[in-house]
Amino acid sequence: MRTTAALLVIASSTLLAGCFGPKLAPLIAEPTKPASLEHSVQFTVEAKDARPERSRYVQSGSPEQAPRLSSKVVININTDVREKIFCIERPDAGGCNAKQRGAGAGAGASESDSINRIDTTAFVSDTERQLEKELIKAGFRVINRARLEAKLREMRDSRDDCKGYFYTYSADCLSRLPDDIRRLLDLYRQERAAGKLSDAEFLRKTEELRERYQVSSAGKRRDANEMTDVSEVIRAAKDGDVGADYILLINGFNVQPSKRVINLLAVPEVREFAKIDPSANAWVNENQYKECLQSSVGLDASLVHVKTGEVVWIGEHKVSEDMLTGAQDPLRFLIEYSKFVGNHDEVSAWVRQQNTQQARIQRYRMANQPKQPDWKWYYKAKMDVVGGRCPGANEPISPDKLEALTELVASELISTIRIQP
């Protein structure tokens, strides 16, 4: 009987506790975390056309005035450009580093020249060899530059043997004078003989003529820049020992980084990618332009008709790495994008707090229930180079790449010269 009574007491107590205890709001279920959004897109950027732009070269006259097939041409590279090519192809050679740093700046002209002068004697550049190849491919007969330089030295040496006043020159020295100088000298002699010029006037005029000849012709010193005076080069090229029809003047040669700017919004695949989500669209707009600093080689040249001195063709062109490798290894990019919830722990902590007895008691008494924190979305995006090269900073050019770019720029530029059969 006692046991039955005890059980009745406990049951009554429990019932009374349920009826008179605190009222609790329902438990809040843990919300499901929204799934992340993952997306990627890969695209290829077309290489620039390796051919020169039409606005960068021109040929004078009609097609009938174009150089004929098998015309003889000699390459002329003045000393400054030859030194530049020498230091580009042999950057560790003596004198190149000092020249590139501007050694001798502020010194006198002769001192500066002495410091900066680089001996390129017997140096035949890969650039010149490639130009010779392309000229031969185009249909020209190429005369080795050494023959032209030999003639220039011969002209200078013979000049040193003919010094003093013109009237003291031997017949051999007089025969070496340019035609225009010789004609004027004959005219002065005739006017003197006719009494139109006094002896003093004749001496003055012939001396002015000699000074003009010294300045404008074959140079006064053997250590002068032997390939800079174009008028002298033309006279040497015209000589029968050289017999060139044309001179290819190399006016400039440059190796430098070339900036390639890629507009992502100009790529159809990227425009479609931007439509998947507002955040993706925002990222594309913030990162619309991608810059690549690729190595490039530039060449500037002109073709001079020896007989007339007419510039019959002039052109310049620059090629960069992507022009060289565009077919084999095109420039390709991969954009990877992910959008995800970043405050899952915050929402879980809020649910746990709301499910405590005290919070449930408070919620039971509230007319408006507390609201779960909004999910906070974050995104990550990056673009990687997966093909070709797109360095963000300037990098030294390798010898192999320099040779390949030089071959390409020479080939494309020389191909713009029209040659008639």
PEKABEL-V872744 format. One record per pair of residues at least 12 apart in sequence whose ideal C-beta (glycine too) atoms are under 6 Angstrom apart, sorted by the first residue. I is the first residue (numbers start at 0). J is the second residue. Records with the same first field share a line. If there is no record, write none. Layout:
# PEKABEL-V872744
I->J ; J
This chain:
# PEKABEL-V872744
21->360
22->363
23->359 ; 363
24->359 ; 362 ; 363
26->354
27->350 ; 353 ; 354
29->350
32->340 ; 343
33->340 ; 374
35->337 ; 339
36->338
37->337
38->275 ; 336
39->335
40->268 ; 272 ; 334
41->333
42->266 ; 268 ; 332
43->329 ; 331
44->261 ; 330
46->321 ; 322 ; 325
47->322
49->318 ; 322 ; 411
50->411
51->316 ; 411 ; 415
55->315
56->314 ; 415
58->312 ; 417
59->311
65->417 ; 418 ; 419
66->418
67->419
68->138 ; 418 ; 420
69->140
70->139 ; 244 ; 245
71->140 ; 142 ; 243 ; 244
72->134 ; 139 ; 141 ; 245 ; 247
73->142 ; 147 ; 236 ; 243 ; 246
74->127 ; 130 ; 144 ; 247
75->226 ; 232 ; 246 ; 248
76->249
77->226 ; 227
78->224 ; 226
80->249 ; 252
81->119
82->117
84->124 ; 126 ; 252
85->119 ; 122
87->254
88->124 ; 125
94->117
98->115
102->114
103->115
125->402
126->405
129->405 ; 406 ; 409
130->409
133->409 ; 410 ; 413
137->413
138->418
142->243
146->241
147->235 ; 241
150->235 ; 238 ; 240 ; 241
151->225 ; 235
154->217
155->217 ; 218 ; 221
157->175
158->217
165->184 ; 205 ; 209
180->212
183->208
187->201 ; 204
217->231
233->305
236->305
237->305
243->305
244->305
245->302 ; 304
246->303
247->300 ; 302
248->301
249->300
250->299
251->299
252->298
253->297
254->296
256->292 ; 393
257->293 ; 295 ; 319
258->290 ; 292
259->291 ; 293
260->288 ; 290
261->289
263->283 ; 287
264->287
278->338 ; 378
279->336
282->380
291->389
292->390 ; 393
293->319 ; 320
294->320 ; 396
295->317 ; 319
296->318 ; 404 ; 405 ; 408
297->317
298->316 ; 408 ; 412
299->315
301->313
312->416
314->412 ; 415
316->408 ; 411 ; 412
318->404 ; 407 ; 408
320->388
323->403 ; 407
328->386 ; 387
329->386 ; 387
330->387
331->385 ; 386
332->382
333->383 ; 385
334->382
335->381
336->380
337->379
338->376 ; 378
340->374
341->375 ; 377
342->375
345->372
346->372
349->372
